[in-house]
Amino acid sequence: MTLLDIRGVSMAHGRHQVLRDVDLRVETGRVYGLLGPNGSGKTTLLKSVLGANDHTGAVEHARGLRIGRLIEYPAFYGSLSLRENLELHARYLGTPLGEVPGLLEEVGLGGRADLRFSRTSLGMRQRLGIARALLGEPGLVLLDEPTNGLDPLGIRDIRELIRAVQSERGTSMIVSSHNLTEIASLADHLLFMREGRIVRRMDASEVRGDLEELYAAILGEGA
Ligand SMILES: Nc1ncnc2c1ncn2[C@@H]1O[C@H](COP(=O)(O)OP(=O)(O)OP(=O)(O)O)[C@@H](O)[C@H]1O
């Protein structure tokens, strides 16, 4: 089933064209890896999916689709506990508060539910951000550089968490990342962006050899 149908989406910041005629169809149960250099338009595309910017073209959502998101650093209240932060967001979304303890367990924060947010590490914040993105059982989750700023073990932990969430729930995801190992292990469909366009798309099963070499061949200087 098609969850999201993006057709001819373009977006400019002033005279700077950030997205150019992007088409993308997102299907149920698939994980899309969004790759591209800094400034290629990945975050802007994810924001267009959410209707959070002034793009042209069409973004059609399947009826009743809930979209969870972890885009940039999510805002949480430092003086509230992890549980209170999630409950506050659940109230804002109108989703059941009873979901919160299970979600904290699912992201590995069950034993830390009463810790104040201001006392958490970046890895814990990303876990909490993922839990927040899962409130209300979304059909699609957007993760924008979910391991940004983490150390190698933190990157591995978050990657494994995302894989576990995906395999347990079967949720469709769009994950943007500069970390090719992460994308290679998570995505089943790869989208390469350059200067606001999707210049190449392929199934992960089509990747032969090293993803870094493929990335350079598609997106490197002179490609
Ligand atoms: N609010 C804004 N005002 C002006 N320009 C913006 C704004 N937001 C983004 N841009 C510009 O749009 C372009 C695309 O930015 P975007 O954040 O979508 O790229 P990205 O591929 O996500 O990059 P990165 O990998 O660095 O996160 C960049 O050149 C950026 O400077």
The ligand as a MOL file (V3000), in Angstrom:
LIG
                    3D

  0  0  0     0  0            999 V3000
M  V30 BEGIN CTAB
M  V30 COUNTS 31 33 0 0 0
M  V30 BEGIN ATOM
M  V30 1 N 15.3980 28.2580 6.9050 0
M  V30 2 C 16.2740 28.3120 5.9070 0
M  V30 3 N 16.5770 29.4910 5.3070 0
M  V30 4 C 17.4440 29.5570 4.2850 0
M  V30 5 N 18.0960 28.4840 3.7650 0
M  V30 6 C 17.8500 27.3010 4.3270 0
M  V30 7 C 16.9430 27.1300 5.4230 0
M  V30 8 N 16.8850 25.8120 5.7440 0
M  V30 9 C 17.7340 25.1840 4.8950 0
M  V30 10 N 18.3090 26.0720 4.0510 0
M  V30 11 C 19.2600 25.7390 2.9970 0
M  V30 12 O 18.6860 24.7350 2.2000 0
M  V30 13 C 19.6970 23.8210 1.7500 0
M  V30 14 C 19.2840 22.4120 2.0780 0
M  V30 15 O 19.3010 22.2620 3.4820 0
M  V30 16 P 18.9160 20.8800 4.1860 0
M  V30 17 O 19.0590 21.1170 5.6550 0
M  V30 18 O 17.6230 20.3980 3.6710 0
M  V30 19 O 20.0760 19.9270 3.6480 0
M  V30 20 P 20.5420 18.5140 4.1950 0
M  V30 21 O 20.7540 17.6540 2.9930 0
M  V30 22 O 19.6100 18.0250 5.2410 0
M  V30 23 O 21.9480 18.8750 4.8250 0
M  V30 24 P 22.7440 18.2450 6.0740 0
M  V30 25 O 23.2390 16.9120 5.6060 0
M  V30 26 O 23.8480 19.2150 6.3060 0
M  V30 27 O 21.7740 18.1610 7.2210 0
M  V30 28 C 20.9890 24.2520 2.4090 0
M  V30 29 O 21.7400 24.9790 1.4720 0
M  V30 30 C 20.5440 25.1450 3.5410 0
M  V30 31 O 21.5000 26.1460 3.7850 0
M  V30 END ATOM
M  V30 BEGIN BOND
M  V30 1 1 1 2
M  V30 2 1 2 3
M  V30 3 2 2 7
M  V30 4 2 3 4
M  V30 5 1 4 5
M  V30 6 2 5 6
M  V30 7 1 6 7
M  V30 8 1 6 10
M  V30 9 1 7 8
M  V30 10 2 8 9
M  V30 11 1 9 10
M  V30 12 1 10 11
M  V30 13 1 11 12
M  V30 14 1 11 30
M  V30 15 1 12 13
M  V30 16 1 13 14
M  V30 17 1 13 28
M  V30 18 1 14 15
M  V30 19 1 15 16
M  V30 20 2 16 17
M  V30 21 1 16 18
M  V30 22 1 16 19
M  V30 23 1 19 20
M  V30 24 2 20 21
M  V30 25 1 20 22
M  V30 26 1 20 23
M  V30 27 1 23 24
M  V30 28 2 24 25
M  V30 29 1 24 26
M  V30 30 1 24 27
M  V30 31 1 28 29
M  V30 32 1 28 30
M  V30 33 1 30 31
M  V30 END BOND
M  V30 END CTAB
M  END
